[in-house]
Amino acid sequence: MPAKRIRDSVADCPATRCLEAALVSHRLAHAYLLVGRDEYAKLALATALAKAGNCRGDHGPGEFCDTCSSCREIDARSSANIRVFGDSGFLSVDIVDQFISYASVKTASGCLKVSVFRGVDFFTDVAADRVLKTIEEPVPGNVFLLLSQNSRRVLPTIRSRVQVIKVERSTQVAADLQNAASAPGEDACLEVLLEFAKANVSLSETVGRLLRMASQNSLRDNATAGLQTLALFMDSVLRARGKVPPLAGISLSTEPELARVNFVLDESRVGLFLDHLGERLKHIEQNVNPELVLTNALLELRRMTTHE
């Protein structure tokens, strides 16, 4: 069978070209941040890199046969040369410990060990510091692949120590990702609320941005989306601070950022605040001025987070 290349697993894209060239030239960076919404594509890329770095078949540099014992062990998840830790929506202290222990073991001569960590978006400052100590002093033959849905959610201390590359499965997927990134939605609304919570933007500017978030929608629809995002914002703040358990169906992608919002939170008023959001959604349905409804909701949020 013909030899395979890394790009065969994910398609030709900047990420595959970058890793192929680095492997062939023996210039792999010690750590990469693989960014993209397609978790399977990132894992497929990690698997292909491990195969290409450890294959014992007869082929050119940076290629793999997919049939030798090394390649088969990687497919069977029994290889000592690649391990995947974590998942895309949860961070456990035990998982961090396991990752550090695995990454600290020396590799066999001539082997490439690929240490993969999913969900680095959820690193706390403490977890990030511990992992940084490991990736800054890697054992020879070890490469770290940190997986993220959105690089903006990754702590700056992590981003500054790794090479960031975007993983796209195909031309169509790349177009879909670009559309998703540019389309206004939950993440965009939460970014606005984060800026408001940090007091970086005024009340009037926040209201205006939320009401213009999706230009194709009416002010009423955008105000409804803004109120729904306010509920997500507050639930996520509480979960990020360990006050309530995770809720099914609620995105956790912004929690690390929310946990670092430095405002005073009167947690005794959160339940009432969420109840009021439900009432305000009904007001929108009853044709109350959407700008007024959204303004009042943000005013209540400001009062609750500043004790005004």
N, C-alpha and C positions, 0 to 999 in steps of 0.2 A: 504494500500500500504506500502511496506517496506520503511524504512527511507533511506535517501540519505546521502552521504558524499561529502565533497568538491571535492575529486578526481573524483567523478562521472561526474563533469562538464568539467574537463580538461584532465582527465586520470591521472594515477599514475605517478608522477614526483616529483623531489625534492621540487618544489614550493608548491604543494598540501600537501605533507607529512609535510613540515615545518609548514604551517599554521594550518593544522589539529592538530598537536601535541601541538602547542602553544595555540590554542583555548581550547583544552581539559584540558591542565595543567594551564590555566589562566595566561599564560605568553606571551601573544601577545606583540610584540614590539610596540612602539608608531608609527613607520613609516617604510614602506617597499618601496623599489624601485623594481617594477616588470619589468624585462627586457625581450624583445623578439620581434620578427618580427610579430607574430600573435596577432594583436590588439584584435580580437574577443576572443581569449583564455584568455587574461589578464582581459578583462571585464567580461567574464564568471566566472573567478576565484573570482573577486571582488563581483559579485552577489552571488555566492555560500557562500562566507565568511559572507556576510550580512545576508543571510538566516540562516546559521548555528548559528550565534550569536544572532539571534532574534526569532527563531522559537518557537512556543508555543505548538507544537505537542508532543506526547508521544514517546520518543526515547532516545537513549543514548547521552552522551555528544559529542558535535561537529557535530551532525547530524541534518538533517532537514527533515520535512515531505513533503514540496512542495505543501501542500494543505491548510494549515491554513491561517487565514486572513493576518498574517504578511508576509508569503511567497508570497501570491497572490498580496499583495500591492507592494512588491519588483519587482515582474514580471511586474506589471502594471506601474512601475516607479512613484508610488504615495506615497511611503514610506518615512517617515521622517528620516529613519535610513541609507539611502544611497543616495548619489548624485554624479553625474559624471560631472566634469568640463573640459573645454578645448577640443581640438582634437589633432590628431597625427601630425598636420602640421602647427599649427598657435597658436600664443599667443596674447591674448588681455588683456589690463590693466583692463578692466571691469570684465573679467573672474577671474582674480586674486583677485579682490575686493570681488566678489561673493563667491569665495572659502573661503576666510578668514572669511567673515561674517557667512557662514554656519558652518565652523569648530569651531567658537567661541561660538555657542549656546550649552548649556548644554543638555545632553541626558536624556531621562527618565530613572528612576531607573531600573536596570536590562537589559538595552538595549545596543547594540553595534552599534555605528554610524560609518559608513565607508565613509570616505571622499576621493574621487578618483579624481586625476588630471592627465589628458592625456597630452602628449607633453612636458614633463619637459625638453626634449632635447633643447627646444627653450627658456628656461628661460634666461633673461638678468640678469646681476649682481643685478640690482635694484629689479626685480621681485623675484629673489632667496632670497635676504635678507629679503623681506617682508614675504615670505612663511616660511622661516626658523624660524622667530620669532613665527609663529603660531604653527609649528610642534614641536618646542622645549618646548613649554608650552601648551600641549594639555589639553583640558577639559577632565575630567574623562569619560571613556567609548568611547573615540574617537580613531580610528585607521586611519592612513593616508596611502593610496596606491598611489604612484607616478608611472606613466607608462612611459616607455622609449623604444624606438627602439634599442638604442645602449648606453650602460652605459658610453662609452668613450665621448659621446656628453654631458653628464650631468656635470654641474659645480662641481668641487671638494668639494665645501662647502656643496652641497646637498648630495653628495655620502657619505661624512664622518658622516652625521647625521642619516643615514637610514640603514636598513638591506637590502642588495641586493640579490634578488633571481631571477633565470631565469625561465621563464614560457614556457613550451613545451607541446603541446597538446597530442602527442603520440610518440611512439618510432620512427615512420617514420618521423614525423615532426621534432623530435630532430635531426635525421640524415640529413634532408634537411637543417635545420638551421646551422648545423655544416659545411655542404658543402658550404652553402652560405657565412658563416663567413670566410672560408678558401680560397674560390675562389677569385682570383684577379678581381677587378671590379672598379666601380666608387669610392667607399669609399677608397679602397686601393690607387688608383691614387691620390685622394685628400689628403690623409695622407702624401704622398710624397711631394706634392706641398706645403702643410702647413709647413712641415719641411724646405723646400727651402725658403719659404717666411719669416720664422723666422730666416733664416741664420744659421740653425743648420746643414745643409749639403751643400756640394759644388755643383757647377754647373755640374761638370763631374759625380759626384756620382748620382745626380738627374736624369741626362740623362740616365745613365746606369741602374738605378732602373726602370725607366719607360719603357725602351726598353726590360727589362727582366720580366716585370710585369706578363705576361701570357706566360709561357714557351712553351705552345703548339702553340702559334701564331708566325707569322713571325715578324721580326723587323719592317717591314712596317706597319703591323696591330697594333702593340703596339705603334708605333709613332703616328698613326692616333688616337688611343684611348687617348694618352697623350695630343694631341692637342685639342681634343673634351673636355677633362677634364679641360684643361686650360680655355676654353670658359666658362664652368660651374663655375669654380673657380672664374673668374672675375665677371660674372653676379651675383653670390651669394654674393660676397663681397659688391657689390653695393646695392643689395637688403637688405643685413643685415645692411647696414649703412643708409637705408631709402632713397637712391638716385633714385631708380627706382622701379616700382611696381612688384609684383610677376609675373612670366611667367608660363603659363600653360605647363605642361609636364616636368618642371625642378624640380629635387629633392631639398627639403629644408633642408634635414637632417643634413647638415654640417654648416648651417648658423651661429649658435651661436659661433662655433669655429672660423669661418672665421671672424666674427665681432670683435674678440679679437686679430686678427693678427695685431701686432703693427708696421706697416710700413707706410711710407709717400706715399700717392697715388695721382698721378697727374690725377685727374678724367677727365680732358679735353682731355687726350690721350687715354681713354679707348675705345671709339668708333673706333678709328684708329687701336688700338691693336686688337680688335675683327675682324675688316676687314682684317688685315694682317693674322690672324689665318685662315680665310677662304681661302686666297690665298695660305697659306702654305699647307692646306689640298689638294688643287689642285696640288701643287708641288709633294706631296706624290704620288698622282695618276699618275703623269707624270714621276715617277721613279727617282726623285731626291733623293740623299742620305738621308734616313730617320733620321739618327743620326744628320746630319748637319741641317736639317730642324727643328728638335726638339730643338737642341742647340740654334739656332738663336731665336726661339720663347721664350725660357727661358731667354735669354740675354735681349730681349726686355722687358720682364716682370720685370727683375731686374732693368733695367734702369728706367722704369716707376715708380717703387716703391721706388727708392732711389734718384731720380733726378740726376743720374750720367750722 
